Amino acid sequence: QSALGSLWGALFKTKDGSWICIVSRQGDVDWAPLCRVMDRADLIEDERYTTGKSRRKHAAELVTLMDEAFGKYTKAEIAERLDAEAIAWAPVQTLAEVAADPQVDAAGGITQVPSASGDGSTFSSPASPIRFPGAADGPRGPSPRKGEHSRDVLSAIGYDEAKIKALFEASIVR
């Protein structure tokens, strides 16, 4: 197990195999609280770590200490400890966890897409991460079937009907 990324934007593995991401604020404001989260108050005044510069200098050993500390707690336990010390953090979620996350739903991250079956049914799908004010950003219908718009696209880019027919007959386009 090891942290990924820089010391202050790192991922740490918990005892139950989950990963969390910690994003500490600049300066020393999060150092003492983070030490308390790790149950390592002895590190608060350790001169190897008292300043940002000294923490960077000793980053490799500090990350090892942090890996060990976070590895002692489950995701739920470390979440409670981080929240109690007002440390910015987030869980690293699986796709299934993201799809079930109420915050993702509240933010419009999942949308209902009409099925191509024509029976009026829908299925859940990730929404576009890009939204423009005043523009419709949801699905307007089911995904097109393979080749459904081939003729329209070829015509729009300048192919005449004879060339389009030849492409279909040669199985170049379907």
Disulfide bonds with the S-S distance in Angstrom:
none
